[in-house]
Amino acid sequence: MEDKTPSRARKGKRPAPDKMASPQDANPVTGGTRPLQTVSAPRSNYPARQMLRKLVQGESPPTAPMSLVDRLAGSPYANPTIQVGGVDANARKTLDFALNLAESMFRYGAGALEVETSIIAVTASLGLRNVEVDITNQSVVINYAPRDRTPITVMRVVRSWTNNYAGLSLVHQLVTEIIDGDMGRGEAANRLSEITTRPKPYAKWMVTAAVGIFGAVIVAIIGGGMTASAVAFGSTILVSLMTRQLGKWRVPEFFTTAAGSAIVTFIALVCWWANMPISPGLVIAGGILLLLPSGRLVSAVQDAINGYPVTAAGRLLSAFLTFGAVVAGISVGLVAGVLLGLPRLDVTTDSSPVYNFWLVTLLVLVAGSMIALIEQSKVSLLLPTGLVAVLGYFVFTLAMTVGIGSRLAPAIAAVVIGFAARIVALRLQSPQLVVAVPAVLYLLPGLLIFRAMYVFTIESTGSLNGPLGIFNALTVILAIAGGVVLGDNLANPITRGLGANERRRGRRR
């Protein structure tokens, strides 16, 4: 008979209704069931889930502040050597040194980003980790707030500027040596004092001669003959001497610039009235290029793009005032000529090149080198700056040949100049601005400015064409400045190996 009494063993073997073994769990050898296991998702989906999580979820909290040293990424001072022996006991001396460094860089024409990265790199290298920097137009504020200690805030206002690109290059080298760990604060302070008190590399008579040579060369580049170049040589030298004297008398820059452009305009008109074989527009265009605030515009555009709106606004306002002074001076010179009975000009005719392409290329080389000398660049940068200008001239000529137009071609050439200037400048231990500004100056539309002002001031039918021409000239100038900044940023990835720490690592290998 069959035993119908359920045994305890059989009850133990009987699975619960919700845990019944499936046919797949049967053991083909013993006939029993396999132990139940937790079934996980297939491993093949794990990489997909990880990729989806990275796409959707951020790697860091959205409110986490960026490390201040991370601000150095992309600058020549990336990855500085940082002291690990604790906070400097003489923090105030370090902050004062950083302020003196920032003031020197601002006075020599550096941009806000370069000043900020220099301060961050120097203070970090000298042991101050809890530092915040705020740059607003002419002022620099540094706040040092270590944990559980009284914070220190220092400020410096920059009230004067000077042409000294050689000094800016020396400051750049000084910052490089500090972040390399090769120099302490005391030695660095002495070096900075030597830089700020060192005479400029070129005497005043050399700068005056370079001003005249540049004016003559620019006139030859844009289509003037030997006589026009000679007139431009004399008028630009006269303007240089006059502006220097007005500067000693503390005359504001606006009136000094306006007086210079008025003198250049009036001299050109008088020489043309005396039947000299010149084109007044070309002479005036060559004479006013040095008066245009090219370096200030490049720095202003750079500050605006890099996130310094207040500093950019201040510099742009100053540059526009200088531009307005140039325009006002041209207008005064034209009106004075009309009052003296000088005949009207025909500004609608375009000038054609007088010299062949290769001679003009040589003239561009001379023009770039002369501007570098006028800006007091160091001797080793004169020829490289001229060569960068020549490279830009080749690109400009090619752009004009393919029909891009006289509005966009200078901007394209400026991009190439900004790109090459960063590479050349970092190899020669200088900031990009030192090479880019002198190399790009000959692209500025001085002739377009003169024609627009003549139509606006003299021609009775030019009430709309004059302001439109001024707007076009200003647009070209801003495009050139933006092109220089764009070229600088495009060269950033390939110049990371030229930074201070990369050179130091190379030496250690």
Secondary structure, DSSP 8 states (H G I E B T S, - for coil): ----S--HHHHHHS--GGG---GGGB-TTTSSB---------GGGHHHHHHHHHHHS-SS-TT----GGGGGTTSTT-S-----S-S-TTHHHHHHHHHHHHHHHHHTT--HHHHHHHHHHHHHHTT--SEEEEEETTEEEEEE--TTS--EEEEEE-------HHHHHHHHHHHHHHHTT---HHHHHHHHHHHHHS--SS-HHHHHHHHHHHHHHHHHHTT--HHHHHHHHHHHHHHHHHHHHHHHTT--HHHHHHHHHHHHHHHHHHHHHTT-S--HHHHHHHHHGGGS-HHHHHHHHHHHHTT-HHHHHHHHHHHHHHHHHHHHHHHHHHHHHHHTT-----TTS----SS-HHHHHHHHHHHHHHHHHHTT--GGGHHHHHHHHHHHHHHHHHHHHTT--TTTHHHHHHHHHHHHHHHHHHHTT--HHHHHHHHHGGGS-HHHHHHHHHHHHT-TT-TTHHHHHHHHHHHHHHHHHHHHHHHHHHTTGGGGGGSHHHHHHHHH-
